[in-house]
């Protein structure tokens, strides 16, 4: 019995490694380069803004630490590019229950800061699992949608999706982290919308959400049951009655509004931004990073940042329309809406147009967990775009 030897260099035959390399090269060519440019620009702009915002802080500029987080985020982004989204679909249950497990671990053994348990300290660094949970929840819920896509018009399917989403939302809410819980709810809304849930069902769910919010904010407190923490309730009442407590609950937002207005058209620069430099504006590198940027760089500087955000959201929505299947479309839609929601709420609260929630400003607020999560989300978006169906010419 002889053994036939086939020359792998013969025409029409290529070694497996060469085929894999060709596949990787083809995927890289199919990147959304406009989204890549927007990501590079907003990353550089964010680092530049952070250097100015934190330069006069007691510990000095936070640029060095943020650059390290950026490097970690770029690595996560690169890894996400080469993970086929179909793997997330097949593993949606482990992703979901793993996320729940980490949330429970945070409540049981998380590091407490200012009365909140949101972080896990692993010695070398501290990270916030609820930030990563934003993307993980979208991946898990999209898998559930695909599994039940044939019954999406039935009212039971949206209820099942909400049932799965409510547990991580509640676990984040009781940390307490009201802002991140709102982002999770935004992801849930986007999943239901892109999945094709009937408008009547969406309207009914909206009514239920409004009634639930009214219960938490007014009806239950009137009956002596306080669901929100005192500082959270003060933030809400401070938003609805901004003149009641200018030195207490509304101090932060007042200073934020002053900072945004003081920036004018071109800004006051780093040395002239007294609201930020003299620490009149609390949390100026995290919650109120937009207000600090507006004071230092003015309307022009803030507009550049918002336009970069708009470019990212536009490309994300384009990816939704070109996705190869329902799963990819739902994931991309959830990521796009979450990103837009965070930008809108953070910038709006800096100008007094929304209650203070603690939602970070993407790529600008100082912090590793939020930054790496944003890179992960955009890496998944690019992965979806790279695997879109392409019409062949001829």
Secondary structure, 3 states (H helix, E strand, C coil): CCCCCCCCCCCCCCCHHHHHHHHHHHHHHCCCHHHHHHHHHHHHHHHHHHHHHHCCCCCCCCHHHHHHHHHHHHHHHHHHHCCCHHHHHHCHHHHHHHHHHHHHHHHHHCEEECCEEEEEECCCCEECHHHHHHHHHHHHHHHHHHHCHHHCCCHHHHHHHHHHHHHHHHHHHCCCCHHHHHHHHHHHHHHHHHHCCCHHHHHHHHHHHHHHHHHHHHHHHHCCCCCCCHHHHHHHHHHHCCCCCCCCCCHHHHHHHHHHHHCCCCCCHHHHCHHHHCCCCCCCCCCCHHHHHHHHHHHHHHHHHHHHHHHHHHHHHHHHHHCCCHHHHHHHHHHHHHHHHHHHHHHHHHCCCCCCCCCCCCCCCCCHHHHHHHHHHHHHHHHHHHCCCCCCCC
